């Protein structure tokens, strides 16, 4: 099972021993600490993608307001979570999807797509967003 691109062990490592600039992580865009802070959004639905763009085994990353959002197909519906991993800022919408979880492409942190909770680090969580589909178009609710 593939859990991100990073070859570093996932447990008991110091920040300096697992840089996001390691050869296996290069080329993956990360967000700065300031960009990872929650940005308030207005309370409306925003068109983000065509439903046909989504596959069962992969997500897509979209910008909603000032936020990055990961979109994932869930049968006939769509799940949306904050698209930035709280660990190093990896793009969750580009992560590997399996068993209702997305794995961050940088270090493999798994996040439950329905709750936003990291299943290996109980203190880590990403925000979930409401979605709707109308005429084959996916909308994400900008939540305050």
CNS distance restraints for C-alpha pairs under 8 A (distance, minus, plus):
assign (resid   2 and name CA) (resid  96 and name CA) 7.31 0.50 0.50
assign (resid   3 and name CA) (resid  96 and name CA) 6.67 0.50 0.50
assign (resid   3 and name CA) (resid 103 and name CA) 5.73 0.50 0.50
assign (resid   3 and name CA) (resid 104 and name CA) 7.41 0.50 0.50
assign (resid   3 and name CA) (resid 105 and name CA) 7.20 0.50 0.50
assign (resid   3 and name CA) (resid 107 and name CA) 7.43 0.50 0.50
assign (resid   3 and name CA) (resid 108 and name CA) 4.60 0.50 0.50
assign (resid   3 and name CA) (resid 109 and name CA) 7.76 0.50 0.50
assign (resid   4 and name CA) (resid  95 and name CA) 6.85 0.50 0.50
assign (resid   4 and name CA) (resid  96 and name CA) 6.79 0.50 0.50
assign (resid   4 and name CA) (resid 103 and name CA) 6.19 0.50 0.50
assign (resid   4 and name CA) (resid 104 and name CA) 5.80 0.50 0.50
assign (resid   4 and name CA) (resid 105 and name CA) 3.99 0.50 0.50
assign (resid   4 and name CA) (resid 106 and name CA) 5.48 0.50 0.50
assign (resid   4 and name CA) (resid 107 and name CA) 5.53 0.50 0.50
assign (resid   4 and name CA) (resid 108 and name CA) 4.41 0.50 0.50
assign (resid   5 and name CA) (resid  24 and name CA) 5.86 0.50 0.50
assign (resid   5 and name CA) (resid  25 and name CA) 6.25 0.50 0.50
assign (resid   5 and name CA) (resid 105 and name CA) 5.65 0.50 0.50
assign (resid   5 and name CA) (resid 106 and name CA) 5.69 0.50 0.50
assign (resid   5 and name CA) (resid 107 and name CA) 6.70 0.50 0.50
assign (resid   5 and name CA) (resid 108 and name CA) 7.45 0.50 0.50
assign (resid   6 and name CA) (resid  22 and name CA) 7.93 0.50 0.50
assign (resid   6 and name CA) (resid  24 and name CA) 5.24 0.50 0.50
assign (resid   6 and name CA) (resid  25 and name CA) 5.75 0.50 0.50
assign (resid   6 and name CA) (resid 105 and name CA) 7.57 0.50 0.50
assign (resid   6 and name CA) (resid 106 and name CA) 5.55 0.50 0.50
assign (resid   6 and name CA) (resid 107 and name CA) 5.15 0.50 0.50
assign (resid   6 and name CA) (resid 108 and name CA) 7.36 0.50 0.50
assign (resid   7 and name CA) (resid  24 and name CA) 6.74 0.50 0.50
assign (resid   7 and name CA) (resid 107 and name CA) 7.89 0.50 0.50
assign (resid   8 and name CA) (resid  18 and name CA) 6.44 0.50 0.50
assign (resid   8 and name CA) (resid 107 and name CA) 7.58 0.50 0.50
assign (resid   9 and name CA) (resid  13 and name CA) 7.43 0.50 0.50
assign (resid  10 and name CA) (resid 107 and name CA) 7.09 0.50 0.50
assign (resid  10 and name CA) (resid 108 and name CA) 7.80 0.50 0.50
assign (resid  13 and name CA) (resid  17 and name CA) 6.26 0.50 0.50
assign (resid  13 and name CA) (resid  18 and name CA) 7.00 0.50 0.50
assign (resid  14 and name CA) (resid  18 and name CA) 6.81 0.50 0.50
assign (resid  15 and name CA) (resid  19 and name CA) 6.63 0.50 0.50
assign (resid  18 and name CA) (resid  22 and name CA) 7.13 0.50 0.50
assign (resid  20 and name CA) (resid  25 and name CA) 5.72 0.50 0.50
assign (resid  20 and name CA) (resid  26 and name CA) 7.22 0.50 0.50
assign (resid  20 and name CA) (resid  88 and name CA) 7.05 0.50 0.50
assign (resid  20 and name CA) (resid 106 and name CA) 7.09 0.50 0.50
assign (resid  21 and name CA) (resid  25 and name CA) 5.84 0.50 0.50
assign (resid  21 and name CA) (resid  26 and name CA) 5.44 0.50 0.50
assign (resid  22 and name CA) (resid  26 and name CA) 6.23 0.50 0.50
assign (resid  25 and name CA) (resid 106 and name CA) 5.79 0.50 0.50
assign (resid  28 and name CA) (resid  90 and name CA) 7.24 0.50 0.50
assign (resid  28 and name CA) (resid  91 and name CA) 7.83 0.50 0.50
assign (resid  28 and name CA) (resid 105 and name CA) 7.77 0.50 0.50
assign (resid  28 and name CA) (resid 106 and name CA) 7.33 0.50 0.50
assign (resid  29 and name CA) (resid  90 and name CA) 6.68 0.50 0.50
assign (resid  29 and name CA) (resid  91 and name CA) 6.97 0.50 0.50
assign (resid  30 and name CA) (resid  84 and name CA) 7.99 0.50 0.50
assign (resid  30 and name CA) (resid  88 and name CA) 6.99 0.50 0.50
assign (resid  30 and name CA) (resid  89 and name CA) 4.83 0.50 0.50
assign (resid  30 and name CA) (resid  90 and name CA) 4.81 0.50 0.50
assign (resid  30 and name CA) (resid  91 and name CA) 6.58 0.50 0.50
assign (resid  31 and name CA) (resid  35 and name CA) 5.69 0.50 0.50
assign (resid  31 and name CA) (resid  36 and name CA) 6.17 0.50 0.50
assign (resid  31 and name CA) (resid  84 and name CA) 7.09 0.50 0.50
assign (resid  31 and name CA) (resid  88 and name CA) 7.61 0.50 0.50
assign (resid  31 and name CA) (resid  89 and name CA) 4.69 0.50 0.50
assign (resid  31 and name CA) (resid  90 and name CA) 6.76 0.50 0.50
assign (resid  31 and name CA) (resid  91 and name CA) 7.99 0.50 0.50
assign (resid  32 and name CA) (resid  36 and name CA) 6.30 0.50 0.50
assign (resid  32 and name CA) (resid  89 and name CA) 6.72 0.50 0.50
assign (resid  33 and name CA) (resid  37 and name CA) 6.78 0.50 0.50
assign (resid  33 and name CA) (resid  89 and name CA) 7.45 0.50 0.50
assign (resid  36 and name CA) (resid  84 and name CA) 6.53 0.50 0.50
assign (resid  36 and name CA) (resid  86 and name CA) 7.03 0.50 0.50
assign (resid  36 and name CA) (resid  89 and name CA) 6.64 0.50 0.50
assign (resid  38 and name CA) (resid  67 and name CA) 7.78 0.50 0.50
assign (resid  39 and name CA) (resid  66 and name CA) 6.60 0.50 0.50
assign (resid  39 and name CA) (resid  67 and name CA) 6.61 0.50 0.50
assign (resid  40 and name CA) (resid 143 and name CA) 7.36 0.50 0.50
assign (resid  40 and name CA) (resid 144 and name CA) 5.46 0.50 0.50
assign (resid  41 and name CA) (resid  65 and name CA) 6.46 0.50 0.50
assign (resid  41 and name CA) (resid  66 and name CA) 7.59 0.50 0.50
assign (resid  41 and name CA) (resid 142 and name CA) 5.18 0.50 0.50
assign (resid  41 and name CA) (resid 143 and name CA) 5.54 0.50 0.50
assign (resid  41 and name CA) (resid 144 and name CA) 5.20 0.50 0.50
assign (resid  42 and name CA) (resid 142 and name CA) 5.30 0.50 0.50
assign (resid  42 and name CA) (resid 143 and name CA) 6.05 0.50 0.50
assign (resid  42 and name CA) (resid 144 and name CA) 5.75 0.50 0.50
assign (resid  43 and name CA) (resid 141 and name CA) 6.71 0.50 0.50
assign (resid  43 and name CA) (resid 142 and name CA) 4.98 0.50 0.50
assign (resid  43 and name CA) (resid 143 and name CA) 5.04 0.50 0.50
assign (resid  43 and name CA) (resid 144 and name CA) 5.89 0.50 0.50
assign (resid  44 and name CA) (resid 141 and name CA) 5.42 0.50 0.50
assign (resid  44 and name CA) (resid 142 and name CA) 5.22 0.50 0.50
assign (resid  44 and name CA) (resid 143 and name CA) 7.31 0.50 0.50
assign (resid  45 and name CA) (resid 131 and name CA) 7.91 0.50 0.50
assign (resid  45 and name CA) (resid 139 and name CA) 5.70 0.50 0.50
assign (resid  45 and name CA) (resid 140 and name CA) 5.24 0.50 0.50
assign (resid  45 and name CA) (resid 141 and name CA) 4.07 0.50 0.50
assign (resid  45 and name CA) (resid 142 and name CA) 5.87 0.50 0.50
assign (resid  46 and name CA) (resid  64 and name CA) 7.08 0.50 0.50
assign (resid  46 and name CA) (resid 139 and name CA) 5.12 0.50 0.50
assign (resid  46 and name CA) (resid 140 and name CA) 5.35 0.50 0.50
assign (resid  46 and name CA) (resid 141 and name CA) 6.23 0.50 0.50
assign (resid  46 and name CA) (resid 142 and name CA) 7.01 0.50 0.50
assign (resid  47 and name CA) (resid 137 and name CA) 7.00 0.50 0.50
assign (resid  47 and name CA) (resid 138 and name CA) 6.00 0.50 0.50
assign (resid  47 and name CA) (resid 139 and name CA) 4.40 0.50 0.50
assign (resid  47 and name CA) (resid 140 and name CA) 6.66 0.50 0.50
assign (resid  48 and name CA) (resid  62 and name CA) 6.66 0.50 0.50
assign (resid  48 and name CA) (resid  63 and name CA) 7.79 0.50 0.50
assign (resid  48 and name CA) (resid  64 and name CA) 7.35 0.50 0.50
assign (resid  48 and name CA) (resid 137 and name CA) 7.71 0.50 0.50
assign (resid  48 and name CA) (resid 138 and name CA) 5.86 0.50 0.50
assign (resid  48 and name CA) (resid 139 and name CA) 5.62 0.50 0.50
assign (resid  48 and name CA) (resid 140 and name CA) 6.78 0.50 0.50
assign (resid  49 and name CA) (resid  53 and name CA) 6.88 0.50 0.50
assign (resid  49 and name CA) (resid 137 and name CA) 6.03 0.50 0.50
assign (resid  49 and name CA) (resid 138 and name CA) 5.26 0.50 0.50
assign (resid  49 and name CA) (resid 139 and name CA) 7.33 0.50 0.50
assign (resid  50 and name CA) (resid  54 and name CA) 7.69 0.50 0.50
assign (resid  50 and name CA) (resid 136 and name CA) 5.92 0.50 0.50
assign (resid  50 and name CA) (resid 137 and name CA) 4.51 0.50 0.50
assign (resid  50 and name CA) (resid 138 and name CA) 5.73 0.50 0.50
assign (resid  51 and name CA) (resid 133 and name CA) 7.52 0.50 0.50
assign (resid  51 and name CA) (resid 136 and name CA) 5.29 0.50 0.50
assign (resid  51 and name CA) (resid 137 and name CA) 5.53 0.50 0.50
assign (resid  51 and name CA) (resid 138 and name CA) 5.75 0.50 0.50
assign (resid  52 and name CA) (resid 136 and name CA) 7.34 0.50 0.50
assign (resid  54 and name CA) (resid  58 and name CA) 7.30 0.50 0.50
assign (resid  54 and name CA) (resid  59 and name CA) 6.52 0.50 0.50
assign (resid  54 and name CA) (resid  60 and name CA) 7.06 0.50 0.50
assign (resid  54 and name CA) (resid  71 and name CA) 7.73 0.50 0.50
assign (resid  54 and name CA) (resid  72 and name CA) 6.59 0.50 0.50
assign (resid  54 and name CA) (resid  73 and name CA) 5.69 0.50 0.50
assign (resid  55 and name CA) (resid  59 and name CA) 6.93 0.50 0.50
assign (resid  55 and name CA) (resid  72 and name CA) 7.48 0.50 0.50
assign (resid  55 and name CA) (resid  73 and name CA) 5.99 0.50 0.50
assign (resid  56 and name CA) (resid  72 and name CA) 7.31 0.50 0.50
assign (resid  56 and name CA) (resid  73 and name CA) 5.39 0.50 0.50
assign (resid  56 and name CA) (resid  74 and name CA) 6.86 0.50 0.50
assign (resid  56 and name CA) (resid  75 and name CA) 7.48 0.50 0.50
assign (resid  57 and name CA) (resid  96 and name CA) 7.30 0.50 0.50
assign (resid  57 and name CA) (resid  97 and name CA) 5.32 0.50 0.50
assign (resid  57 and name CA) (resid  98 and name CA) 6.81 0.50 0.50
assign (resid  58 and name CA) (resid  72 and name CA) 6.79 0.50 0.50
assign (resid  58 and name CA) (resid  73 and name CA) 7.97 0.50 0.50
assign (resid  58 and name CA) (resid  93 and name CA) 7.84 0.50 0.50
assign (resid  58 and name CA) (resid  94 and name CA) 7.26 0.50 0.50
assign (resid  58 and name CA) (resid  95 and name CA) 7.06 0.50 0.50
assign (resid  58 and name CA) (resid  96 and name CA) 6.12 0.50 0.50
assign (resid  58 and name CA) (resid  97 and name CA) 5.49 0.50 0.50
assign (resid  59 and name CA) (resid  70 and name CA) 6.43 0.50 0.50
assign (resid  59 and name CA) (resid  71 and name CA) 5.37 0.50 0.50
assign (resid  59 and name CA) (resid  72 and name CA) 4.62 0.50 0.50
assign (resid  59 and name CA) (resid  73 and name CA) 7.21 0.50 0.50
assign (resid  59 and name CA) (resid  93 and name CA) 4.91 0.50 0.50
assign (resid  59 and name CA) (resid  94 and name CA) 5.96 0.50 0.50
assign (resid  59 and name CA) (resid  95 and name CA) 6.92 0.50 0.50
assign (resid  59 and name CA) (resid  96 and name CA) 7.83 0.50 0.50
assign (resid  59 and name CA) (resid  97 and name CA) 7.31 0.50 0.50
assign (resid  60 and name CA) (resid  70 and name CA) 5.73 0.50 0.50
assign (resid  60 and name CA) (resid  71 and name CA) 5.32 0.50 0.50
assign (resid  60 and name CA) (resid  72 and name CA) 6.86 0.50 0.50
assign (resid  60 and name CA) (resid  93 and name CA) 4.61 0.50 0.50
assign (resid  60 and name CA) (resid  94 and name CA) 5.94 0.50 0.50
assign (resid  61 and name CA) (resid  68 and name CA) 6.74 0.50 0.50
assign (resid  61 and name CA) (resid  69 and name CA) 5.75 0.50 0.50
assign (resid  61 and name CA) (resid  70 and name CA) 4.64 0.50 0.50
assign (resid  61 and name CA) (resid  71 and name CA) 6.31 0.50 0.50
assign (resid  61 and name CA) (resid  83 and name CA) 6.54 0.50 0.50
assign (resid  61 and name CA) (resid  91 and name CA) 7.20 0.50 0.50
assign (resid  61 and name CA) (resid  92 and name CA) 7.41 0.50 0.50
assign (resid  61 and name CA) (resid  93 and name CA) 4.34 0.50 0.50
assign (resid  61 and name CA) (resid  94 and name CA) 6.45 0.50 0.50
assign (resid  62 and name CA) (resid  68 and name CA) 5.76 0.50 0.50
assign (resid  62 and name CA) (resid  69 and name CA) 5.32 0.50 0.50
assign (resid  62 and name CA) (resid  70 and name CA) 6.44 0.50 0.50
assign (resid  62 and name CA) (resid  71 and name CA) 7.49 0.50 0.50
assign (resid  62 and name CA) (resid  83 and name CA) 7.95 0.50 0.50
assign (resid  62 and name CA) (resid  93 and name CA) 7.87 0.50 0.50
assign (resid  63 and name CA) (resid  67 and name CA) 5.58 0.50 0.50
assign (resid  63 and name CA) (resid  68 and name CA) 4.56 0.50 0.50
assign (resid  63 and name CA) (resid  69 and name CA) 5.99 0.50 0.50
assign (resid  64 and name CA) (resid  68 and name CA) 6.22 0.50 0.50
assign (resid  64 and name CA) (resid  69 and name CA) 6.60 0.50 0.50
assign (resid  64 and name CA) (resid 140 and name CA) 7.77 0.50 0.50
assign (resid  64 and name CA) (resid 142 and name CA) 7.34 0.50 0.50
assign (resid  65 and name CA) (resid 142 and name CA) 7.66 0.50 0.50
assign (resid  67 and name CA) (resid  82 and name CA) 7.60 0.50 0.50
assign (resid  67 and name CA) (resid  83 and name CA) 7.79 0.50 0.50
assign (resid  68 and name CA) (resid  82 and name CA) 6.31 0.50 0.50
assign (resid  68 and name CA) (resid  83 and name CA) 4.84 0.50 0.50
assign (resid  68 and name CA) (resid  84 and name CA) 6.54 0.50 0.50
assign (resid  69 and name CA) (resid  80 and name CA) 6.48 0.50 0.50
assign (resid  69 and name CA) (resid  81 and name CA) 5.72 0.50 0.50
assign (resid  69 and name CA) (resid  82 and name CA) 4.73 0.50 0.50
assign (resid  69 and name CA) (resid  83 and name CA) 4.02 0.50 0.50
assign (resid  69 and name CA) (resid  84 and name CA) 7.45 0.50 0.50
assign (resid  69 and name CA) (resid  93 and name CA) 6.97 0.50 0.50
assign (resid  70 and name CA) (resid  80 and name CA) 5.58 0.50 0.50
assign (resid  70 and name CA) (resid  81 and name CA) 5.32 0.50 0.50
assign (resid  70 and name CA) (resid  82 and name CA) 6.04 0.50 0.50
assign (resid  70 and name CA) (resid  83 and name CA) 4.35 0.50 0.50
assign (resid  70 and name CA) (resid  91 and name CA) 7.75 0.50 0.50
assign (resid  70 and name CA) (resid  92 and name CA) 5.90 0.50 0.50
assign (resid  70 and name CA) (resid  93 and name CA) 3.92 0.50 0.50
assign (resid  70 and name CA) (resid  94 and name CA) 7.71 0.50 0.50
assign (resid  71 and name CA) (resid  78 and name CA) 6.70 0.50 0.50
assign (resid  71 and name CA) (resid  79 and name CA) 5.85 0.50 0.50
assign (resid  71 and name CA) (resid  80 and name CA) 4.63 0.50 0.50
assign (resid  71 and name CA) (resid  81 and name CA) 6.78 0.50 0.50
assign (resid  71 and name CA) (resid  93 and name CA) 6.18 0.50 0.50
assign (resid  72 and name CA) (resid  78 and name CA) 5.58 0.50 0.50
assign (resid  72 and name CA) (resid  79 and name CA) 5.16 0.50 0.50
assign (resid  72 and name CA) (resid  80 and name CA) 6.35 0.50 0.50
assign (resid  72 and name CA) (resid  93 and name CA) 7.65 0.50 0.50
assign (resid  72 and name CA) (resid 113 and name CA) 7.90 0.50 0.50
assign (resid  73 and name CA) (resid  77 and name CA) 6.07 0.50 0.50
assign (resid  73 and name CA) (resid  78 and name CA) 4.62 0.50 0.50
assign (resid  73 and name CA) (resid  79 and name CA) 6.34 0.50 0.50
assign (resid  74 and name CA) (resid  78 and name CA) 5.27 0.50 0.50
assign (resid  74 and name CA) (resid  79 and name CA) 6.45 0.50 0.50
assign (resid  77 and name CA) (resid 132 and name CA) 7.78 0.50 0.50
assign (resid  77 and name CA) (resid 133 and name CA) 7.44 0.50 0.50
assign (resid  78 and name CA) (resid 131 and name CA) 6.51 0.50 0.50
assign (resid  78 and name CA) (resid 132 and name CA) 7.51 0.50 0.50
assign (resid  78 and name CA) (resid 133 and name CA) 7.94 0.50 0.50
assign (resid  78 and name CA) (resid 138 and name CA) 7.61 0.50 0.50
assign (resid  79 and name CA) (resid 113 and name CA) 6.62 0.50 0.50
assign (resid  79 and name CA) (resid 114 and name CA) 6.91 0.50 0.50
assign (resid  79 and name CA) (resid 128 and name CA) 7.87 0.50 0.50
assign (resid  79 and name CA) (resid 129 and name CA) 7.50 0.50 0.50
assign (resid  79 and name CA) (resid 130 and name CA) 7.57 0.50 0.50
assign (resid  79 and name CA) (resid 131 and name CA) 6.78 0.50 0.50
assign (resid  80 and name CA) (resid 113 and name CA) 7.52 0.50 0.50
assign (resid  80 and name CA) (resid 128 and name CA) 5.84 0.50 0.50
assign (resid  80 and name CA) (resid 129 and name CA) 5.24 0.50 0.50
assign (resid  80 and name CA) (resid 130 and name CA) 6.91 0.50 0.50
assign (resid  80 and name CA) (resid 131 and name CA) 6.86 0.50 0.50
assign (resid  80 and name CA) (resid 140 and name CA) 7.31 0.50 0.50
assign (resid  81 and name CA) (resid 113 and name CA) 6.92 0.50 0.50
assign (resid  81 and name CA) (resid 116 and name CA) 6.60 0.50 0.50
assign (resid  81 and name CA) (resid 126 and name CA) 6.54 0.50 0.50
assign (resid  81 and name CA) (resid 127 and name CA) 5.60 0.50 0.50
assign (resid  81 and name CA) (resid 128 and name CA) 4.27 0.50 0.50
assign (resid  81 and name CA) (resid 129 and name CA) 5.79 0.50 0.50
assign (resid  82 and name CA) (resid  92 and name CA) 7.70 0.50 0.50
assign (resid  82 and name CA) (resid 126 and name CA) 5.51 0.50 0.50
assign (resid  82 and name CA) (resid 127 and name CA) 5.18 0.50 0.50
assign (resid  82 and name CA) (resid 128 and name CA) 6.31 0.50 0.50
assign (resid  82 and name CA) (resid 129 and name CA) 7.71 0.50 0.50
assign (resid  83 and name CA) (resid  91 and name CA) 5.55 0.50 0.50
assign (resid  83 and name CA) (resid  92 and name CA) 4.83 0.50 0.50
assign (resid  83 and name CA) (resid  93 and name CA) 5.60 0.50 0.50
assign (resid  84 and name CA) (resid  89 and name CA) 5.16 0.50 0.50
assign (resid  84 and name CA) (resid  90 and name CA) 5.59 0.50 0.50
assign (resid  84 and name CA) (resid  91 and name CA) 5.07 0.50 0.50
assign (resid  84 and name CA) (resid  92 and name CA) 5.68 0.50 0.50
assign (resid  84 and name CA) (resid 126 and name CA) 7.87 0.50 0.50
assign (resid  85 and name CA) (resid  89 and name CA) 4.70 0.50 0.50
assign (resid  85 and name CA) (resid  90 and name CA) 5.10 0.50 0.50
assign (resid  85 and name CA) (resid  91 and name CA) 6.46 0.50 0.50
assign (resid  85 and name CA) (resid  92 and name CA) 6.09 0.50 0.50
assign (resid  85 and name CA) (resid 104 and name CA) 6.69 0.50 0.50
assign (resid  85 and name CA) (resid 126 and name CA) 7.32 0.50 0.50
assign (resid  86 and name CA) (resid  90 and name CA) 7.95 0.50 0.50
assign (resid  86 and name CA) (resid 124 and name CA) 6.87 0.50 0.50
assign (resid  86 and name CA) (resid 125 and name CA) 7.51 0.50 0.50
assign (resid  86 and name CA) (resid 126 and name CA) 7.32 0.50 0.50
assign (resid  88 and name CA) (resid 106 and name CA) 7.78 0.50 0.50
assign (resid  90 and name CA) (resid 104 and name CA) 6.27 0.50 0.50
assign (resid  90 and name CA) (resid 105 and name CA) 6.49 0.50 0.50
assign (resid  90 and name CA) (resid 106 and name CA) 5.83 0.50 0.50
assign (resid  91 and name CA) (resid  95 and name CA) 7.00 0.50 0.50
assign (resid  91 and name CA) (resid 104 and name CA) 6.92 0.50 0.50
assign (resid  91 and name CA) (resid 105 and name CA) 7.03 0.50 0.50
assign (resid  92 and name CA) (resid 102 and name CA) 6.93 0.50 0.50
assign (resid  92 and name CA) (resid 103 and name CA) 7.13 0.50 0.50
assign (resid  92 and name CA) (resid 104 and name CA) 5.26 0.50 0.50
assign (resid  92 and name CA) (resid 105 and name CA) 6.90 0.50 0.50
assign (resid  94 and name CA) (resid 104 and name CA) 7.66 0.50 0.50
assign (resid  94 and name CA) (resid 105 and name CA) 6.60 0.50 0.50
assign (resid  95 and name CA) (resid 102 and name CA) 5.80 0.50 0.50
assign (resid  95 and name CA) (resid 103 and name CA) 5.18 0.50 0.50
assign (resid  95 and name CA) (resid 104 and name CA) 4.96 0.50 0.50
assign (resid  95 and name CA) (resid 105 and name CA) 4.73 0.50 0.50
assign (resid  96 and name CA) (resid 102 and name CA) 5.54 0.50 0.50
assign (resid  96 and name CA) (resid 103 and name CA) 5.14 0.50 0.50
assign (resid  96 and name CA) (resid 104 and name CA) 7.10 0.50 0.50
assign (resid  96 and name CA) (resid 105 and name CA) 6.89 0.50 0.50
assign (resid  97 and name CA) (resid 101 and name CA) 5.68 0.50 0.50
assign (resid  97 and name CA) (resid 102 and name CA) 4.44 0.50 0.50
assign (resid  97 and name CA) (resid 103 and name CA) 6.36 0.50 0.50
assign (resid  98 and name CA) (resid 102 and name CA) 6.51 0.50 0.50
assign (resid 100 and name CA) (resid 112 and name CA) 6.06 0.50 0.50
assign (resid 100 and name CA) (resid 113 and name CA) 5.81 0.50 0.50
assign (resid 100 and name CA) (resid 114 and name CA) 7.64 0.50 0.50
assign (resid 101 and name CA) (resid 110 and name CA) 5.96 0.50 0.50
assign (resid 101 and name CA) (resid 111 and name CA) 5.27 0.50 0.50
assign (resid 101 and name CA) (resid 112 and name CA) 4.50 0.50 0.50
assign (resid 101 and name CA) (resid 113 and name CA) 5.38 0.50 0.50
assign (resid 102 and name CA) (resid 110 and name CA) 5.52 0.50 0.50
assign (resid 102 and name CA) (resid 111 and name CA) 5.38 0.50 0.50
assign (resid 102 and name CA) (resid 112 and name CA) 6.70 0.50 0.50
assign (resid 102 and name CA) (resid 113 and name CA) 6.66 0.50 0.50
assign (resid 103 and name CA) (resid 108 and name CA) 4.82 0.50 0.50
assign (resid 103 and name CA) (resid 109 and name CA) 5.33 0.50 0.50
assign (resid 103 and name CA) (resid 110 and name CA) 4.34 0.50 0.50
assign (resid 103 and name CA) (resid 111 and name CA) 6.44 0.50 0.50
assign (resid 104 and name CA) (resid 108 and name CA) 4.62 0.50 0.50
assign (resid 104 and name CA) (resid 109 and name CA) 5.21 0.50 0.50
assign (resid 104 and name CA) (resid 110 and name CA) 6.47 0.50 0.50
assign (resid 104 and name CA) (resid 111 and name CA) 7.99 0.50 0.50
assign (resid 109 and name CA) (resid 118 and name CA) 6.84 0.50 0.50
assign (resid 109 and name CA) (resid 119 and name CA) 7.90 0.50 0.50
assign (resid 109 and name CA) (resid 120 and name CA) 7.05 0.50 0.50
assign (resid 110 and name CA) (resid 118 and name CA) 5.50 0.50 0.50
assign (resid 110 and name CA) (resid 119 and name CA) 5.82 0.50 0.50
assign (resid 110 and name CA) (resid 120 and name CA) 6.85 0.50 0.50
assign (resid 111 and name CA) (resid 116 and name CA) 5.67 0.50 0.50
assign (resid 111 and name CA) (resid 117 and name CA) 5.38 0.50 0.50
assign (resid 111 and name CA) (resid 118 and name CA) 4.25 0.50 0.50
assign (resid 111 and name CA) (resid 119 and name CA) 6.01 0.50 0.50
assign (resid 111 and name CA) (resid 125 and name CA) 7.48 0.50 0.50
assign (resid 111 and name CA) (resid 126 and name CA) 7.82 0.50 0.50
assign (resid 112 and name CA) (resid 116 and name CA) 5.11 0.50 0.50
assign (resid 112 and name CA) (resid 117 and name CA) 5.45 0.50 0.50
assign (resid 112 and name CA) (resid 118 and name CA) 6.35 0.50 0.50
assign (resid 112 and name CA) (resid 119 and name CA) 6.86 0.50 0.50
assign (resid 113 and name CA) (resid 117 and name CA) 7.96 0.50 0.50
assign (resid 113 and name CA) (resid 128 and name CA) 7.94 0.50 0.50
assign (resid 114 and name CA) (resid 128 and name CA) 7.31 0.50 0.50
assign (resid 115 and name CA) (resid 128 and name CA) 6.77 0.50 0.50
assign (resid 116 and name CA) (resid 125 and name CA) 5.40 0.50 0.50
assign (resid 116 and name CA) (resid 126 and name CA) 4.79 0.50 0.50
assign (resid 116 and name CA) (resid 127 and name CA) 5.86 0.50 0.50
assign (resid 116 and name CA) (resid 128 and name CA) 5.92 0.50 0.50
assign (resid 117 and name CA) (resid 122 and name CA) 7.12 0.50 0.50
assign (resid 117 and name CA) (resid 124 and name CA) 6.45 0.50 0.50
assign (resid 117 and name CA) (resid 125 and name CA) 4.41 0.50 0.50
assign (resid 117 and name CA) (resid 126 and name CA) 6.46 0.50 0.50
assign (resid 118 and name CA) (resid 122 and name CA) 6.09 0.50 0.50
assign (resid 118 and name CA) (resid 123 and name CA) 7.66 0.50 0.50
assign (resid 118 and name CA) (resid 124 and name CA) 5.46 0.50 0.50
assign (resid 118 and name CA) (resid 125 and name CA) 5.54 0.50 0.50
assign (resid 118 and name CA) (resid 126 and name CA) 7.90 0.50 0.50
assign (resid 129 and name CA) (resid 140 and name CA) 6.61 0.50 0.50
assign (resid 129 and name CA) (resid 141 and name CA) 6.26 0.50 0.50
assign (resid 129 and name CA) (resid 142 and name CA) 7.54 0.50 0.50
assign (resid 129 and name CA) (resid 143 and name CA) 7.22 0.50 0.50
assign (resid 130 and name CA) (resid 140 and name CA) 5.92 0.50 0.50
assign (resid 130 and name CA) (resid 141 and name CA) 5.34 0.50 0.50
assign (resid 131 and name CA) (resid 138 and name CA) 7.02 0.50 0.50
assign (resid 131 and name CA) (resid 139 and name CA) 5.53 0.50 0.50
assign (resid 131 and name CA) (resid 140 and name CA) 4.50 0.50 0.50
assign (resid 131 and name CA) (resid 141 and name CA) 6.01 0.50 0.50
assign (resid 132 and name CA) (resid 138 and name CA) 5.97 0.50 0.50
assign (resid 132 and name CA) (resid 139 and name CA) 5.28 0.50 0.50
assign (resid 132 and name CA) (resid 140 and name CA) 6.66 0.50 0.50
assign (resid 133 and name CA) (resid 137 and name CA) 5.41 0.50 0.50
assign (resid 133 and name CA) (resid 138 and name CA) 4.63 0.50 0.50
assign (resid 133 and name CA) (resid 139 and name CA) 6.13 0.50 0.50
assign (resid 134 and name CA) (resid 138 and name CA) 6.74 0.50 0.50
assign (resid 134 and name CA) (resid 139 and name CA) 7.85 0.50 0.50
